Amino acid sequence: MGFGNNVTIVGNVARDPELRYTPSGASVASFGVAWNRKYTRNGEQVEETSFFDVSCWGTLADNVSASITKGTRVVVVGEMRQQSWETPQGEKRSKIEITADEVSPSLRWASCQVQRNERADGGGGGQQQARPAQAQPAQARPAQAQAPAQDFNYDEEPF
């Protein structure tokens, strides 16, 4: 992910992902995300909708095309990229598209069951590491294990 043009959007999938393949065999999925903004202007309720084109590549593209459909609420993290082209009539066109690094369902109003896919590269080689022990809530920890209290001045900037 690049620096300076990173974005995170949350919205509803506006059109089903379209999965295509490049001549070299790389998969790419394209879909749209709609974001609604509601507010009151002069005592009247106003709703605006913004549409974002999203593309994703490789395994992410495969998983997105198999997992999300129109209407699914998603969280997309990626970078903005501008594409420019010229129409057959000689008109110059451009659009900004989000190239996704991560796409996930929003769990605010829905639930999902996560199914881990096997990695094409063999999964990182070696044994699966044991999961760390479940952390205890702070009130259940022995007093000597708790970090000493810090005296912070919250009126000062942290850096």
C-alpha positions in Angstrom: 0.0 0.0 0.0 1.4 3.4 -0.9 1.6 6.4 1.4 -0.5 9.5 1.0 -3.4 8.2 -1.0 -4.7 5.5 1.3 -8.5 5.3 1.8 -11.0 3.3 3.8 -14.6 3.3 2.7 -17.6 1.6 4.1 -20.6 1.1 1.9 -22.9 -1.3 0.0 -21.8 -3.2 -3.1 -23.5 -1.5 -6.0 -22.9 -4.2 -8.6 -21.7 -7.8 -8.4 -18.0 -8.3 -8.7 -16.9 -9.1 -12.3 -13.9 -11.5 -12.3 -11.6 -11.4 -15.3 -8.1 -12.7 -16.1 -5.2 -10.8 -17.6 -3.3 -12.5 -20.5 -0.7 -13.7 -18.0 -3.4 -15.4 -15.9 -3.7 -13.0 -13.0 -7.2 -12.6 -11.7 -8.8 -9.2 -11.2 -12.2 -8.4 -9.8 -14.0 -5.1 -10.3 -17.1 -3.9 -8.4 -18.8 -0.7 -7.3 -19.4 0.6 -3.8 -22.1 3.1 -2.9 -22.0 5.3 0.1 -25.0 7.3 1.3 -24.8 10.5 3.3 -27.9 11.9 5.0 -28.1 15.3 6.6 -30.6 18.1 7.1 -30.4 21.3 5.1 -32.8 24.2 5.8 -35.0 21.8 7.8 -35.2 19.4 4.9 -33.7 15.9 4.9 -31.1 15.5 2.1 -29.6 12.3 0.9 -26.5 12.1 -1.4 -25.0 9.0 -2.8 -21.4 8.6 -3.9 -20.2 5.7 -6.1 -16.7 4.3 -6.0 -15.1 1.9 -8.5 -13.0 -0.8 -6.8 -10.6 -3.3 -8.2 -8.7 -6.1 -6.5 -6.1 -8.5 -7.8 -4.9 -12.1 -7.3 -6.3 -14.2 -4.4 -8.2 -11.2 -3.0 -10.0 -10.9 -6.4 -10.9 -14.6 -6.3 -12.2 -14.4 -2.7 -14.2 -11.2 -3.3 -15.9 -12.7 -6.4 -16.8 -15.8 -4.4 -17.9 -14.0 -1.3 -19.7 -10.7 -1.9 -22.7 -9.8 -4.0 -24.7 -6.7 -4.8 -26.1 -5.2 -1.6 -23.4 -6.6 0.8 -22.1 -4.0 3.2 -18.3 -4.0 2.9 -15.2 -2.2 4.3 -12.6 -1.5 1.6 -9.0 -0.4 2.4 -6.8 0.5 -0.5 -5.2 3.3 -2.5 -6.7 5.7 -5.0 -5.4 5.6 -8.5 -6.3 7.8 -11.4 -6.8 6.2 -14.9 -6.8 8.3 -18.0 -7.7 7.3 -21.5 -8.9 8.7 -24.8 -12.2 7.7 -26.4 -12.4 6.6 -30.1 -13.9 10.1 -30.7 -10.8 11.7 -29.3 -12.3 12.8 -26.0 -10.0 12.6 -22.9 -11.5 10.8 -20.0 -10.3 10.0 -16.5 -11.6 8.4 -13.3 -10.4 7.6 -9.9 -10.5 4.0 -8.8 -9.7 2.3 -5.5 -7.2 -0.5 -5.8 -8.1 -2.6 -2.8 -5.6 -4.1 -0.4 -8.3 -5.5 1.9 -12.1 -6.1 1.4 -14.2 -7.4 4.2 -17.9 -7.7 5.1 -19.1 -5.1 7.6 -20.4 -6.9 10.7 -22.4 -3.9 12.0 -25.8 -5.3 10.7 -24.8 -8.8 9.6 -22.8 -11.8 10.6 -20.6 -14.1 8.6 -18.8 -17.4 8.9 -15.1 -17.1 8.0 -13.7 -20.0 6.0 -9.9 -20.0 5.6 -8.7 -20.9 2.2 -5.6 -22.9 1.6 -2.7 -20.8 0.3 -1.5 -21.5 -3.2 2.1 -21.2 -2.1 1.8 -24.0 0.5 1.0 -21.8 3.5 4.3 -20.5 4.6 6.1 -23.8 5.1 6.3 -25.7 8.4 4.2 -26.5 11.3 1.3 -24.4 12.4 2.2 -22.2 15.4 0.2 -22.7 18.6 -2.3 -20.0 19.4 -1.3 -17.7 22.3 -3.2 -18.2 25.5 -6.4 -16.2 25.9 -5.6 -12.9 27.7 -7.2 -12.5 31.1 -9.3 -9.4 31.7 -7.5 -6.7 33.7 -9.7 -7.2 36.8 -8.8 -10.9 36.9 -5.0 -10.4 36.8 -3.0 -10.6 40.0 -2.1 -7.2 41.4 1.7 -7.7 40.8 1.1 -8.5 37.1 -0.6 -5.2 36.4 1.5 -2.4 34.9 2.3 0.4 37.3 0.1 3.4 37.0 1.4 6.2 34.8 1.0 9.8 35.5 0.0 11.4 32.2 -0.7 15.0 31.5 -3.5 14.8 29.0 -3.3 18.5 28.2 0.1 18.0 26.4 0.5 16.7 22.9 1.9 13.1 22.9 4.9 13.9 20.7 
